[in-house]
Amino acid sequence: MADDPVDGPAEHWDGRYSAIGDTAVAWFEADPATSLELISSVAGPEASVVDVGGGASRLVDRLLERGHRDITVVDLSQQALASSVERVGSAPVDWLAVDVRDWQPLRTFDVWHDRAAYHFLTDPADQERYWDLAHQAVADGGHVVIATFAEDGPEQCSGLPVARYSAASLAAAMGERFAVVASRRQEHVTPSGATQVFTWAVATRR
Ligand SMILES: C[S@@+](CC[C@H](N)C(=O)[O-])C[C@H]1O[C@@H](n2cnc3c(N)ncnc32)[C@H](O)[C@@H]1O
């Protein structure tokens, strides 16, 4: 937890969402097309999906439209989750306001999705625990779909330092737990017009 902002991570992220608004934050995507495409490449609508650090992402809306009925969104920001709850209403989604570093899932998922949350873990012990947790929480034959800033992506986001990855270094971080089956670079254009380069990986649980 060495990199936590002084006001605590939940307060920090709640503050960003409240001050900027969930459609103006740098990571906002009106259409989470890459997430949906990569999830669809490994799982059908019957698959259970957990969106780790899902925040106020529109991915949950798109998954519901695709027919998914077992969706969990994990995020430490109550503010971000409240925005999504307001949007999707009474849809069958489990909303978990928890720091992923403290989360103890009581079940497994077919797909673990994370866009731009894991890269905030800069402490090697937190990174190891994250991959142990993902391995524990992904069902046999299940998948991880993850995006981090690329090696030439931003060094910070939301005032916090990030760890940046190539496809190879992301695979190395997963270690023997997952086998990367696809990867790509993606340029995300922020609401203010800046370009951020991401590394995406799809990996199968070993
Ligand atoms: C850059 S945003 C990305 C949000 C979402 N995945 C998207 O693509 O729109 C990072 C998200 O991760 C959440 N987050 C950061 N650290 C976290 C942690 N340790 N545990 C759970 N959520 C975390 C933040 O609250 C924020 O919603």
Ligand as a Chemical Component Dictionary entry (heavy atoms), coordinates in Angstrom:
data_LIG
# 
_chem_comp.id                   LIG 
_chem_comp.type                 NON-POLYMER 
_chem_comp.pdbx_formal_charge   0 
_chem_comp.three_letter_code    LIG 
# 
loop_
_chem_comp_atom.comp_id 
_chem_comp_atom.atom_id 
_chem_comp_atom.alt_atom_id 
_chem_comp_atom.type_symbol 
_chem_comp_atom.charge 
_chem_comp_atom.model_Cartn_x 
_chem_comp_atom.model_Cartn_y 
_chem_comp_atom.model_Cartn_z 
_chem_comp_atom.pdbx_ordinal 
LIG C1  C1  C 0  -8.520  4.289  -14.761 1  
LIG S1  S1  S 1  -9.968  3.773  -13.978 2  
LIG C2  C2  C 0  -10.611 2.548  -15.092 3  
LIG C3  C3  C 0  -12.065 2.261  -14.836 4  
LIG C4  C4  C 0  -12.699 1.235  -15.799 5  
LIG N1  N1  N 0  -11.991 -0.026 -15.792 6  
LIG C5  C5  C 0  -12.790 1.781  -17.191 7  
LIG O1  O1  O 0  -12.171 1.225  -18.101 8  
LIG O2  O2  O -1 -13.540 2.763  -17.367 9  
LIG C6  C6  C 0  -9.335  2.786  -12.651 10 
LIG C7  C7  C 0  -10.428 2.239  -11.763 11 
LIG O3  O3  O 0  -9.845  1.332  -10.839 12 
LIG C8  C8  C 0  -10.346 1.577  -9.556  13 
LIG N2  N2  N 0  -9.306  1.131  -8.632  14 
LIG C9  C9  C 0  -8.065  1.663  -8.467  15 
LIG N3  N3  N 0  -7.377  0.942  -7.571  16 
LIG C10 C10 C 0  -8.196  -0.061 -7.169  17 
LIG C11 C11 C 0  -8.073  -1.126 -6.217  18 
LIG N4  N4  N 0  -6.931  -1.295 -5.538  19 
LIG N5  N5  N 0  -9.123  -1.956 -6.026  20 
LIG C12 C12 C 0  -10.283 -1.763 -6.714  21 
LIG N6  N6  N 0  -10.460 -0.780 -7.616  22 
LIG C13 C13 C 0  -9.434  0.058  -7.833  23 
LIG C14 C14 C 0  -10.655 3.063  -9.518  24 
LIG O4  O4  O 0  -11.626 3.409  -8.569  25 
LIG C15 C15 C 0  -11.128 3.299  -10.947 26 
LIG O5  O5  O 0  -12.529 3.128  -11.063 27 
# 
loop_
_chem_comp_bond.comp_id 
_chem_comp_bond.atom_id_1 
_chem_comp_bond.atom_id_2 
_chem_comp_bond.value_order 
_chem_comp_bond.pdbx_ordinal 
LIG C1  S1  SING 1  
LIG S1  C2  SING 2  
LIG S1  C6  SING 3  
LIG C2  C3  SING 4  
LIG C3  C4  SING 5  
LIG C4  N1  SING 6  
LIG C4  C5  SING 7  
LIG C5  O1  DOUB 8  
LIG C5  O2  SING 9  
LIG C6  C7  SING 10 
LIG C7  O3  SING 11 
LIG C7  C15 SING 12 
LIG O3  C8  SING 13 
LIG C8  N2  SING 14 
LIG C8  C14 SING 15 
LIG N2  C9  SING 16 
LIG N2  C13 SING 17 
LIG C9  N3  DOUB 18 
LIG N3  C10 SING 19 
LIG C10 C11 SING 20 
LIG C10 C13 DOUB 21 
LIG C11 N4  SING 22 
LIG C11 N5  DOUB 23 
LIG N5  C12 SING 24 
LIG C12 N6  DOUB 25 
LIG N6  C13 SING 26 
LIG C14 O4  SING 27 
LIG C14 C15 SING 28 
LIG C15 O5  SING 29 
# 
